[in-house]
Amino acid sequence: MTGSPSSAGLPVPSVARAAYVLDTLAAAPDGLPLSELARAIGAPKSSCLAVCTTLVTTGLLTRTPGGHYRLGWKVVPLGRAYLAKSGFVLEFRRVDQELGLLPEDTIVLSLLDGRHVVYVETRPGQRTLAMSYEIGLRLPAHCTASGKSLLASLTDDEIAGRYGDGRFETLTPHSITRMPKLMAEIENTRAHGYAVDDEETAPGMMCVGAAVAGRGGQPVGALSVSMVKSTVDDERLKLSTSAILRLSTAITERLGGL
């Protein structure tokens, strides 16, 4: 027999543990030693070692000479395979080509993952930016325009559940560090339909972001435009915001969210 009815469809602990390892290392670009990784996923070192050893043999992880575990090369084709079938990314590419908005600026697409956003597509602009937006980059959602626009789609209770411990990662002195400030930003985002990152992710950078919805009106991701703050006056901010809202609305329509 291949399995009893009582066990069919139940999560497999070892597979879940492997997923926790991959998720944890996705947020640690420099990798982690076994002891820290085991502590992060709440598993004994022996169990964590067994999972990591298996993942290394499959190419999903790599072990550095210093003993740190990092994501391996095999995650790249897996990510590309997902993006190749992602309606969000595909429709953005089509709409971006058709409308031709903001050709001078960098536009980034992201997904919400817990307290973070993960960048899944970047369309470079003609203007050079000091910050590099690489696919797979993870940043605290409350610091980014796209992250705040996605958090705004959640209920207040859902947001409180994610930040109930009161911990806020900070990237710059302008990053949000308290729940009342975050909720004020969320309310402003809900009222206007877009969010702003004013040097909260990187010094000298300003971003405007808006969420994109799919069928049933559920958010599938967000897009944002990144600009050097010193080049942004009221007129440029207005034009950029209008363009991002136009793009997000067009993609939402294509995905059946309106």
C-alpha positions as CSV (number, residue, x, y, z in Angstrom):
1,M,0.0,0.0,0.0
2,T,1.2,3.5,-0.7
3,G,-0.3,5.1,2.4
4,S,-3.2,4.9,4.8
5,P,-6.3,7.1,4.4
6,S,-5.6,8.8,7.7
7,S,-2.1,10.0,6.6
8,A,-3.1,11.0,3.0
9,G,-2.8,14.7,2.4
10,L,-1.1,15.4,5.7
11,P,2.1,17.6,5.7
12,V,5.4,15.8,5.7
13,P,7.6,17.2,8.5
14,S,10.9,16.8,6.6
15,V,9.5,18.5,3.6
16,A,8.1,21.4,5.7
17,R,11.5,21.7,7.4
18,A,13.3,21.9,4.1
19,A,10.9,24.7,3.1
20,Y,11.7,26.5,6.3
21,V,15.4,26.2,5.6
22,L,15.0,27.7,2.1
23,D,12.8,30.5,3.4
24,T,15.2,31.4,6.1
25,L,18.2,31.4,3.8
26,A,16.3,33.5,1.3
27,A,16.4,36.3,3.9
28,A,20.1,35.8,4.6
29,P,22.1,36.7,1.5
30,D,25.4,35.9,3.3
31,G,24.2,32.5,4.5
32,L,24.0,31.1,8.0
33,P,26.1,28.5,9.9
34,L,24.3,25.3,10.9
35,S,23.8,26.4,14.6
36,E,22.0,29.6,13.6
37,L,20.0,28.0,10.9
38,A,18.8,25.3,13.3
39,R,17.8,27.8,15.9
40,A,16.0,29.9,13.3
41,I,13.8,27.0,12.1
42,G,13.4,25.6,15.6
43,A,14.9,22.2,14.9
44,P,17.7,20.1,16.4
45,K,21.1,20.6,14.7
46,S,21.2,16.9,13.7
47,S,17.8,17.2,11.9
48,C,18.8,20.5,10.3
49,L,22.1,19.0,9.1
50,A,20.3,16.1,7.5
51,V,18.0,18.5,5.6
52,C,20.8,20.8,4.6
53,T,22.9,17.9,3.4
54,T,20.1,16.6,1.2
55,L,19.4,20.1,-0.2
56,V,23.1,20.5,-1.0
57,T,23.1,17.3,-3.0
58,T,20.1,18.6,-5.1
59,G,21.7,22.0,-5.8
60,L,19.1,23.9,-3.8
61,L,21.7,24.8,-1.2
62,T,25.5,25.3,-1.2
63,R,27.9,25.1,1.7
64,T,30.7,27.7,1.7
65,P,34.3,26.9,2.8
66,G,33.5,28.8,6.0
67,G,30.7,26.4,6.8
68,H,27.8,28.7,6.0
69,Y,24.8,27.4,4.1
70,R,23.4,29.6,1.2
71,L,20.8,29.1,-1.5
72,G,22.2,27.1,-4.4
73,W,22.1,27.6,-8.2
74,K,19.1,25.3,-8.6
75,V,16.7,27.9,-7.1
76,V,17.3,30.1,-10.1
77,P,15.7,28.0,-12.8
78,L,12.8,27.2,-10.3
79,G,12.2,30.9,-9.9
80,R,12.4,31.6,-13.6
81,A,9.9,28.8,-14.2
82,Y,7.5,30.4,-11.8
83,L,7.9,33.9,-13.3
84,A,7.4,32.5,-16.8
85,K,3.9,31.4,-15.8
86,S,3.1,34.3,-13.5
87,G,0.1,36.2,-14.9
88,F,1.1,39.3,-12.8
89,V,4.6,39.5,-14.4
90,L,3.4,38.6,-17.9
91,E,0.6,41.2,-17.9
92,F,3.0,43.8,-16.6
93,R,5.3,43.2,-19.5
94,R,2.5,43.5,-22.0
95,V,1.0,46.6,-20.4
96,D,4.4,48.3,-20.0
97,Q,5.2,47.7,-23.6
98,E,1.8,49.0,-24.8
99,L,1.6,52.1,-22.6
100,G,5.3,53.0,-22.5
101,L,5.0,54.9,-19.2
102,L,8.0,56.2,-17.2
103,P,10.7,55.1,-19.6
104,E,13.3,57.0,-17.6
105,D,12.5,55.4,-14.3
106,T,13.0,51.9,-12.8
107,I,9.9,50.0,-12.1
108,V,9.9,47.0,-9.7
109,L,7.3,44.3,-9.2
110,S,7.0,42.6,-5.8
111,L,5.1,40.0,-3.8
112,L,4.2,40.1,-0.1
113,D,5.8,37.3,2.0
114,G,5.0,37.7,5.7
115,R,6.7,40.9,6.8
116,H,8.8,41.2,3.6
117,V,8.4,41.9,0.0
118,V,10.2,39.9,-2.6
119,Y,11.2,41.5,-5.9
120,V,10.1,39.3,-8.9
121,E,10.6,41.6,-11.8
122,T,12.6,44.7,-12.6
123,R,12.3,47.0,-15.6
124,P,15.3,49.3,-15.6
125,G,14.9,52.9,-16.6
126,Q,17.2,55.3,-18.5
127,R,18.2,57.1,-15.3
128,T,20.9,55.5,-13.2
129,L,20.1,54.6,-9.6
130,A,22.5,54.1,-6.8
131,M,20.4,51.2,-5.5
132,S,20.3,47.9,-7.3
133,Y,17.0,46.0,-7.5
134,E,17.7,42.4,-8.1
135,I,15.1,39.7,-8.6
136,G,14.8,37.8,-5.4
137,L,15.8,40.7,-3.2
138,R,13.8,40.8,0.1
139,L,13.1,44.0,2.0
140,P,10.9,44.8,5.0
141,A,7.4,45.5,3.7
142,H,6.8,48.4,6.1
143,C,9.9,50.3,4.6
144,T,8.8,50.0,0.9
145,A,6.1,51.6,-1.1
146,S,5.0,48.3,-2.7
147,G,5.1,46.7,0.7
148,K,2.9,49.3,2.3
149,S,0.4,49.1,-0.6
150,L,0.2,45.4,-0.1
151,L,-0.2,45.6,3.7
152,A,-3.0,48.1,3.1
153,S,-5.0,45.3,1.5
154,L,-5.0,43.3,4.7
155,T,-7.3,43.9,7.6
156,D,-6.1,45.8,10.7
157,D,-6.2,42.5,12.6
158,E,-4.0,40.8,10.0
159,I,-1.5,43.6,10.1
160,A,-1.4,43.5,13.9
161,G,-0.9,39.8,13.8
162,R,2.3,40.3,11.6
163,Y,3.7,43.1,13.8
164,G,2.2,42.1,17.2
165,D,5.7,41.7,18.7
166,G,6.4,45.4,18.0
167,R,9.7,44.6,16.1
168,F,10.4,46.7,13.1
169,E,13.5,46.2,10.9
170,T,15.1,49.5,10.0
171,L,17.1,50.3,6.9
172,T,17.5,54.0,7.3
173,P,16.8,56.6,10.0
174,H,13.5,57.3,8.2
175,S,12.2,53.7,8.5
176,I,9.0,53.2,10.4
177,T,9.7,51.8,13.9
178,R,6.3,52.0,15.6
179,M,2.9,50.5,15.0
180,P,0.9,53.8,15.2
181,K,3.1,55.3,12.5
182,L,2.6,52.2,10.3
183,M,-1.1,52.3,10.7
184,A,-1.2,56.0,9.8
185,E,0.7,55.2,6.6
186,I,-1.7,52.3,5.9
187,E,-4.8,54.5,6.3
188,N,-3.2,57.1,4.0
189,T,-2.5,54.4,1.5
190,R,-6.0,53.1,1.6
191,A,-7.4,56.6,1.2
192,H,-5.3,57.5,-1.9
193,G,-4.7,54.1,-3.5
194,Y,-0.9,54.3,-3.4
195,A,2.0,54.4,-0.9
196,V,5.2,56.4,-0.7
197,D,8.7,55.3,0.5
198,D,10.4,58.5,1.4
199,E,14.1,57.5,2.1
200,E,12.8,54.6,4.2
201,T,14.5,51.9,2.2
202,A,17.7,53.7,1.1
203,P,19.0,57.3,1.7
204,G,18.3,59.6,-1.1
205,M,15.6,57.4,-2.7
206,M,11.9,57.9,-3.1
207,C,9.4,55.4,-4.4
208,V,5.7,55.3,-5.2
209,G,3.9,52.0,-5.2
210,A,0.4,50.6,-5.8
211,A,-1.1,47.1,-5.4
212,V,-2.4,45.0,-8.3
213,A,-5.5,42.7,-7.8
214,G,-6.5,39.5,-9.5
215,R,-9.8,37.6,-9.6
216,G,-12.0,38.4,-6.7
217,G,-10.2,41.6,-6.0
218,Q,-7.4,39.8,-4.1
219,P,-4.0,41.4,-4.3
220,V,-1.5,39.4,-6.4
221,G,1.4,41.8,-6.0
222,A,2.5,45.4,-6.3
223,L,4.6,47.7,-8.6
224,S,6.6,50.7,-7.7
225,V,8.7,53.4,-9.4
226,S,12.0,54.3,-7.9
227,M,13.5,57.8,-8.1
228,V,16.4,59.8,-6.8
229,K,14.7,62.1,-4.3
230,S,16.8,65.2,-5.2
231,T,15.3,65.0,-8.8
232,V,11.7,64.8,-7.6
233,D,9.6,67.9,-7.5
234,D,5.9,68.2,-7.1
235,E,5.2,67.9,-10.8
236,R,7.3,64.8,-11.2
237,L,5.8,63.1,-8.2
238,K,2.4,63.8,-9.5
239,L,3.2,62.4,-12.9
240,S,4.9,59.3,-11.5
241,T,2.0,58.6,-9.1
242,S,-0.5,58.9,-11.9
243,A,1.5,56.5,-14.1
244,I,1.9,53.9,-11.4
245,L,-1.9,54.0,-10.7
246,R,-2.6,53.8,-14.4
247,L,-0.3,50.7,-14.7
248,S,-1.7,49.0,-11.7
249,T,-5.3,49.6,-12.9
250,A,-4.5,48.3,-16.4
251,I,-2.9,45.1,-15.0
252,T,-5.7,44.6,-12.5
253,E,-8.2,44.8,-15.4
254,R,-6.3,42.2,-17.4
255,L,-6.2,39.9,-14.4
256,G,-9.9,40.2,-13.8
257,G,-9.6,42.1,-10.6
258,L,-12.0,44.9,-11.7
